């Protein structure tokens, strides 16, 4: 398989996520290079844990299933947890990690495509993501994604997005990663409320917002 098509203004992919050896190397290095990732998984799991029993969660860019495992271990009352990724090798790793949980569902799809929500086959109450939103390959695509998430999530709904702020002063970093202000504005403009930074460590941020019931 080929990596998803990108537009001329987008940042080219740095890794081939369809290669099993690339996925294996990333999986081995991710927490070693950024050991604080575990704290973000804890924070996301704590937020998901307060959802009502029977909640349905979708994870965008689920990778090897690190976040899914943490959430599913701590949130036994979820009706479903859909792990969505465009990489078959990543989904294979996540299956090996979390298939033991009855709520786990695995969806091969690209959240940059216009029809990925329909591929889920069900609505959802919460969307989470861990270091994946920048895989849109340009931050200009993010506001539209958030708008579609706001439309797709059931109220009262929750969004939890963890991603990098710009890593340096390079043009590449500025294109890939939103600043704190850009993330907060994009979530607010999409219609999410109570938007905030829930956790900040080094260059990672966790943003949280809600979709409230209509008055």
Short mmCIF file of the C-alpha atoms (twelve columns), coordinates in Angstrom:
data_MODEL
# 
_entry.id   MODEL 
# 
loop_
_atom_site.group_PDB 
_atom_site.id 
_atom_site.type_symbol 
_atom_site.label_atom_id 
_atom_site.label_alt_id 
_atom_site.label_comp_id 
_atom_site.label_asym_id 
_atom_site.label_seq_id 
_atom_site.Cartn_x 
_atom_site.Cartn_y 
_atom_site.Cartn_z 
_atom_site.pdbx_PDB_model_num 
ATOM 1   C CA . UNK A 1   0.000   0.000  0.000  1 
ATOM 2   C CA . UNK A 2   0.998   3.611  -0.536 1 
ATOM 3   C CA . UNK A 3   0.924   6.464  1.925  1 
ATOM 4   C CA . UNK A 4   -2.101  8.768  1.530  1 
ATOM 5   C CA . UNK A 5   -1.828  11.415 -1.164 1 
ATOM 6   C CA . UNK A 6   -0.820  14.849 0.083  1 
ATOM 7   C CA . UNK A 7   -1.222  18.287 -1.458 1 
ATOM 8   C CA . UNK A 8   1.733   20.383 -2.711 1 
ATOM 9   C CA . UNK A 9   1.650   22.639 0.364  1 
ATOM 10  C CA . UNK A 10  1.710   19.689 2.765  1 
ATOM 11  C CA . UNK A 11  4.775   18.339 4.543  1 
ATOM 12  C CA . UNK A 12  5.895   14.999 3.045  1 
ATOM 13  C CA . UNK A 13  5.714   11.922 5.254  1 
ATOM 14  C CA . UNK A 14  8.928   11.246 7.123  1 
ATOM 15  C CA . UNK A 15  8.141   7.586  7.798  1 
ATOM 16  C CA . UNK A 16  6.518   4.852  5.750  1 
ATOM 17  C CA . UNK A 17  3.833   3.588  8.123  1 
ATOM 18  C CA . UNK A 18  3.092   0.639  5.835  1 
ATOM 19  C CA . UNK A 19  6.491   -0.910 6.564  1 
ATOM 20  C CA . UNK A 20  6.467   -3.304 9.506  1 
ATOM 21  C CA . UNK A 21  10.092  -2.514 10.405 1 
ATOM 22  C CA . UNK A 22  9.357   1.227  10.575 1 
ATOM 23  C CA . UNK A 23  6.346   0.595  12.804 1 
ATOM 24  C CA . UNK A 24  8.387   -1.726 15.029 1 
ATOM 25  C CA . UNK A 25  11.152  0.870  15.426 1 
ATOM 26  C CA . UNK A 26  8.688   3.652  16.244 1 
ATOM 27  C CA . UNK A 27  6.850   1.482  18.763 1 
ATOM 28  C CA . UNK A 28  10.082  0.620  20.547 1 
ATOM 29  C CA . UNK A 29  11.328  4.220  20.661 1 
ATOM 30  C CA . UNK A 30  8.177   6.243  21.385 1 
ATOM 31  C CA . UNK A 31  8.075   5.999  25.176 1 
ATOM 32  C CA . UNK A 32  11.837  5.737  25.528 1 
ATOM 33  C CA . UNK A 33  12.314  9.099  23.818 1 
ATOM 34  C CA . UNK A 34  9.323   10.720 25.538 1 
ATOM 35  C CA . UNK A 35  8.683   8.883  28.817 1 
ATOM 36  C CA . UNK A 36  6.120   11.532 29.813 1 
ATOM 37  C CA . UNK A 37  3.751   10.138 27.186 1 
ATOM 38  C CA . UNK A 38  2.476   7.838  29.922 1 
ATOM 39  C CA . UNK A 39  1.252   10.842 31.911 1 
ATOM 40  C CA . UNK A 40  -0.821  11.962 28.936 1 
ATOM 41  C CA . UNK A 41  -2.344  8.499  28.618 1 
ATOM 42  C CA . UNK A 42  -3.244  8.652  32.299 1 
ATOM 43  C CA . UNK A 43  -4.866  12.077 31.893 1 
ATOM 44  C CA . UNK A 44  -6.917  10.940 28.892 1 
ATOM 45  C CA . UNK A 45  -8.026  7.774  30.678 1 
ATOM 46  C CA . UNK A 46  -9.099  9.811  33.716 1 
ATOM 47  C CA . UNK A 47  -11.274 12.043 31.531 1 
ATOM 48  C CA . UNK A 48  -12.829 9.097  29.695 1 
ATOM 49  C CA . UNK A 49  -13.532 7.341  32.995 1 
ATOM 50  C CA . UNK A 50  -16.113 9.965  33.995 1 
ATOM 51  C CA . UNK A 51  -18.250 9.317  30.901 1 
ATOM 52  C CA . UNK A 52  -21.522 7.468  31.484 1 
ATOM 53  C CA . UNK A 53  -21.549 3.685  31.268 1 
ATOM 54  C CA . UNK A 54  -22.022 2.531  27.693 1 
ATOM 55  C CA . UNK A 55  -20.049 5.395  26.158 1 
ATOM 56  C CA . UNK A 56  -18.524 4.904  22.713 1 
ATOM 57  C CA . UNK A 57  -14.996 6.187  22.111 1 
ATOM 58  C CA . UNK A 58  -13.075 6.572  18.867 1 
ATOM 59  C CA . UNK A 59  -9.316  7.078  18.729 1 
ATOM 60  C CA . UNK A 60  -7.831  8.814  15.691 1 
ATOM 61  C CA . UNK A 61  -4.430  7.470  14.686 1 
ATOM 62  C CA . UNK A 62  -4.404  4.717  17.288 1 
ATOM 63  C CA . UNK A 63  -0.928  3.473  16.385 1 
ATOM 64  C CA . UNK A 64  0.253   0.384  18.303 1 
ATOM 65  C CA . UNK A 65  -2.508  0.698  20.909 1 
ATOM 66  C CA . UNK A 66  -0.670  2.267  23.854 1 
ATOM 67  C CA . UNK A 67  -3.442  4.756  24.629 1 
ATOM 68  C CA . UNK A 68  -6.225  2.266  23.926 1 
ATOM 69  C CA . UNK A 69  -4.743  -0.206 26.386 1 
ATOM 70  C CA . UNK A 70  -4.562  2.404  29.150 1 
ATOM 71  C CA . UNK A 71  -8.136  3.575  28.589 1 
ATOM 72  C CA . UNK A 72  -9.611  0.091  28.252 1 
ATOM 73  C CA . UNK A 73  -7.838  -1.092 31.399 1 
ATOM 74  C CA . UNK A 74  -9.410  1.724  33.407 1 
ATOM 75  C CA . UNK A 75  -12.791 2.160  31.719 1 
ATOM 76  C CA . UNK A 76  -14.476 -1.231 31.810 1 
ATOM 77  C CA . UNK A 77  -17.969 0.164  31.195 1 
ATOM 78  C CA . UNK A 78  -17.318 1.432  27.649 1 
ATOM 79  C CA . UNK A 79  -19.636 0.009  25.002 1 
ATOM 80  C CA . UNK A 80  -16.987 0.372  22.314 1 
ATOM 81  C CA . UNK A 81  -13.515 1.752  21.717 1 
ATOM 82  C CA . UNK A 82  -12.758 2.093  18.004 1 
ATOM 83  C CA . UNK A 83  -9.077  2.175  17.090 1 
ATOM 84  C CA . UNK A 84  -8.782  3.942  13.730 1 
ATOM 85  C CA . UNK A 85  -5.544  3.986  11.753 1 
ATOM 86  C CA . UNK A 86  -4.563  3.940  8.074  1 
ATOM 87  C CA . UNK A 87  -1.584  1.653  8.732  1 
ATOM 88  C CA . UNK A 88  -2.210  -2.091 8.684  1 
ATOM 89  C CA . UNK A 89  1.053   -2.807 10.568 1 
ATOM 90  C CA . UNK A 90  -0.033  -0.378 13.302 1 
ATOM 91  C CA . UNK A 91  -3.468  -1.990 13.548 1 
ATOM 92  C CA . UNK A 92  -1.847  -5.424 13.726 1 
ATOM 93  C CA . UNK A 93  0.144   -4.275 16.739 1 
ATOM 94  C CA . UNK A 94  -2.896  -2.731 18.388 1 
ATOM 95  C CA . UNK A 95  -4.870  -5.954 17.847 1 
ATOM 96  C CA . UNK A 96  -2.132  -7.900 19.589 1 
ATOM 97  C CA . UNK A 97  -2.222  -5.421 22.465 1 
ATOM 98  C CA . UNK A 98  -5.941  -4.878 23.106 1 
ATOM 99  C CA . UNK A 99  -7.989  -7.556 21.310 1 
ATOM 100 C CA . UNK A 100 -8.577  -9.120 24.735 1 
ATOM 101 C CA . UNK A 101 -10.970 -6.270 25.560 1 
ATOM 102 C CA . UNK A 102 -14.540 -6.876 24.396 1 
ATOM 103 C CA . UNK A 103 -15.059 -3.171 23.635 1 
ATOM 104 C CA . UNK A 104 -12.126 -2.948 21.194 1 
ATOM 105 C CA . UNK A 105 -12.946 -2.431 17.518 1 
ATOM 106 C CA . UNK A 106 -10.374 -1.980 14.750 1 
ATOM 107 C CA . UNK A 107 -10.999 0.309  11.797 1 
ATOM 108 C CA . UNK A 108 -8.642  0.646  8.829  1 
ATOM 109 C CA . UNK A 109 -9.304  4.202  7.652  1 
ATOM 110 C CA . UNK A 110 -7.628  7.564  7.116  1 
ATOM 111 C CA . UNK A 111 -9.120  10.402 9.167  1 
ATOM 112 C CA . UNK A 112 -8.054  12.814 6.436  1 
ATOM 113 C CA . UNK A 113 -10.503 11.162 4.024  1 
ATOM 114 C CA . UNK A 114 -14.003 12.654 3.711  1 
ATOM 115 C CA . UNK A 115 -15.836 9.436  4.610  1 
ATOM 116 C CA . UNK A 116 -13.932 8.048  7.580  1 
ATOM 117 C CA . UNK A 117 -16.775 8.764  10.028 1 
ATOM 118 C CA . UNK A 118 -19.113 6.597  7.927  1 
ATOM 119 C CA . UNK A 119 -16.574 3.760  8.069  1 
ATOM 120 C CA . UNK A 120 -17.010 3.616  11.848 1 
ATOM 121 C CA . UNK A 121 -20.504 2.229  11.427 1 
ATOM 122 C CA . UNK A 122 -21.744 3.859  14.632 1 
ATOM 123 C CA . UNK A 123 -21.890 7.230  16.343 1 
ATOM 124 C CA . UNK A 124 -19.568 8.131  19.202 1 
ATOM 125 C CA . UNK A 125 -19.577 10.047 22.465 1 
ATOM 126 C CA . UNK A 126 -15.882 10.826 22.791 1 
ATOM 127 C CA . UNK A 127 -12.935 11.254 20.443 1 
ATOM 128 C CA . UNK A 128 -9.335  10.932 21.580 1 
ATOM 129 C CA . UNK A 129 -6.020  11.218 19.783 1 
ATOM 130 C CA . UNK A 130 -2.387  10.889 20.839 1 
ATOM 131 C CA . UNK A 131 0.334   12.451 18.689 1 
ATOM 132 C CA . UNK A 132 -1.590  11.870 15.466 1 
ATOM 133 C CA . UNK A 133 -3.331  15.074 14.372 1 
ATOM 134 C CA . UNK A 134 -0.149  16.379 12.736 1 
ATOM 135 C CA . UNK A 135 -0.367  13.387 10.370 1 
ATOM 136 C CA . UNK A 136 -2.800  15.534 8.403  1 
ATOM 137 C CA . UNK A 137 0.581   16.846 7.178  1 
ATOM 138 C CA . UNK A 138 -0.413  20.526 7.416  1 
ATOM 139 C CA . UNK A 139 -2.132  22.371 10.214 1 
ATOM 140 C CA . UNK A 140 -4.488  24.130 7.803  1 
ATOM 141 C CA . UNK A 141 -6.446  20.844 7.588  1 
ATOM 142 C CA . UNK A 142 -7.075  20.720 11.339 1 
ATOM 143 C CA . UNK A 143 -9.990  23.189 11.640 1 
ATOM 144 C CA . UNK A 144 -12.060 21.207 9.124  1 
ATOM 145 C CA . UNK A 145 -11.327 17.965 10.975 1 
ATOM 146 C CA . UNK A 146 -12.460 19.518 14.250 1 
ATOM 147 C CA . UNK A 147 -15.600 20.870 12.610 1 
ATOM 148 C CA . UNK A 148 -16.483 17.393 11.370 1 
ATOM 149 C CA . UNK A 149 -15.747 15.908 14.780 1 
ATOM 150 C CA . UNK A 150 -18.039 18.467 16.395 1 
ATOM 151 C CA . UNK A 151 -20.801 17.416 13.995 1 
ATOM 152 C CA . UNK A 152 -20.137 13.711 14.523 1 
ATOM 153 C CA . UNK A 153 -19.842 13.442 18.293 1 
ATOM 154 C CA . UNK A 154 -23.045 12.946 20.251 1 
ATOM 155 C CA . UNK A 155 -23.926 15.513 22.905 1 
ATOM 156 C CA . UNK A 156 -22.909 15.637 25.664 1 
ATOM 157 C CA . UNK A 157 -19.609 14.739 24.035 1 
ATOM 158 C CA . UNK A 158 -15.926 15.022 24.806 1 
ATOM 159 C CA . UNK A 159 -12.815 15.648 22.699 1 
ATOM 160 C CA . UNK A 160 -9.284  14.986 23.961 1 
ATOM 161 C CA . UNK A 161 -6.439  15.849 21.595 1 
ATOM 162 C CA . UNK A 162 -2.772  15.348 22.475 1 
ATOM 163 C CA . UNK A 163 -0.198  16.638 20.007 1 
ATOM 164 C CA . UNK A 164 3.007   18.609 19.739 1 
ATOM 165 C CA . UNK A 165 3.430   22.343 19.652 1 
ATOM 166 C CA . UNK A 166 6.073   23.429 17.097 1 
ATOM 167 C CA . UNK A 167 9.281   21.589 17.904 1 
ATOM 168 C CA . UNK A 168 11.588  24.323 16.603 1 
ATOM 169 C CA . UNK A 169 11.593  27.466 14.459 1 
ATOM 170 C CA . UNK A 170 11.687  25.633 11.123 1 
ATOM 171 C CA . UNK A 171 9.098   26.078 8.381  1 
ATOM 172 C CA . UNK A 172 8.372   22.344 8.503  1 
ATOM 173 C CA . UNK A 173 7.545   22.451 12.198 1 
ATOM 174 C CA . UNK A 174 5.382   25.545 11.777 1 
ATOM 175 C CA . UNK A 175 3.365   23.789 9.050  1 
ATOM 176 C CA . UNK A 176 2.905   20.514 10.914 1 
ATOM 177 C CA . UNK A 177 2.202   21.627 14.466 1 
ATOM 178 C CA . UNK A 178 -0.268  24.155 15.819 1 
ATOM 179 C CA . UNK A 179 0.608   26.539 18.603 1 
ATOM 180 C CA . UNK A 180 -1.436  26.387 21.789 1 
ATOM 181 C CA . UNK A 181 -3.483  29.357 20.616 1 
ATOM 182 C CA . UNK A 182 -4.155  27.838 17.207 1 
ATOM 183 C CA . UNK A 183 -5.360  24.587 18.769 1 
ATOM 184 C CA . UNK A 184 -7.632  26.326 21.263 1 
ATOM 185 C CA . UNK A 185 -9.035  28.646 18.599 1 
ATOM 186 C CA . UNK A 186 -9.648  25.780 16.155 1 
ATOM 187 C CA . UNK A 187 -11.538 23.760 18.753 1 
ATOM 188 C CA . UNK A 188 -13.574 26.787 19.828 1 
ATOM 189 C CA . UNK A 189 -14.386 27.856 16.266 1 
ATOM 190 C CA . UNK A 190 -15.512 24.279 15.533 1 
ATOM 191 C CA . UNK A 191 -18.099 24.701 18.275 1 
ATOM 192 C CA . UNK A 192 -16.538 22.895 21.214 1 
ATOM 193 C CA . UNK A 193 -16.978 24.536 24.607 1 
ATOM 194 C CA . UNK A 194 -14.943 24.664 27.821 1 
ATOM 195 C CA . UNK A 195 -11.810 24.326 25.686 1 
ATOM 196 C CA . UNK A 196 -8.646  24.153 27.758 1 
ATOM 197 C CA . UNK A 197 -5.119  22.810 28.032 1 
ATOM 198 C CA . UNK A 198 -5.465  19.857 30.390 1 
ATOM 199 C CA . UNK A 199 -1.768  18.899 30.518 1 
ATOM 200 C CA . UNK A 200 1.505   20.408 29.294 1 
ATOM 201 C CA . UNK A 201 4.886   18.660 29.410 1 
ATOM 202 C CA . UNK A 202 7.837   19.588 27.222 1 
ATOM 203 C CA . UNK A 203 6.470   19.978 23.659 1 
ATOM 204 C CA . UNK A 204 3.327   17.895 24.185 1 
ATOM 205 C CA . UNK A 205 -0.058  19.368 25.054 1 
ATOM 206 C CA . UNK A 206 -3.404  17.797 25.889 1 
ATOM 207 C CA . UNK A 207 -6.413  19.836 24.781 1 
ATOM 208 C CA . UNK A 208 -9.887  19.108 26.104 1 
ATOM 209 C CA . UNK A 209 -13.272 20.371 24.969 1 
ATOM 210 C CA . UNK A 210 -16.940 19.462 25.235 1 
ATOM 211 C CA . UNK A 211 -20.023 19.385 23.068 1 
ATOM 212 C CA . UNK A 212 -22.902 20.359 25.312 1 
ATOM 213 C CA . UNK A 213 -26.551 19.442 24.951 1 
ATOM 214 C CA . UNK A 214 -28.610 22.069 23.173 1 
ATOM 215 C CA . UNK A 215 -30.602 24.199 25.651 1 
# 
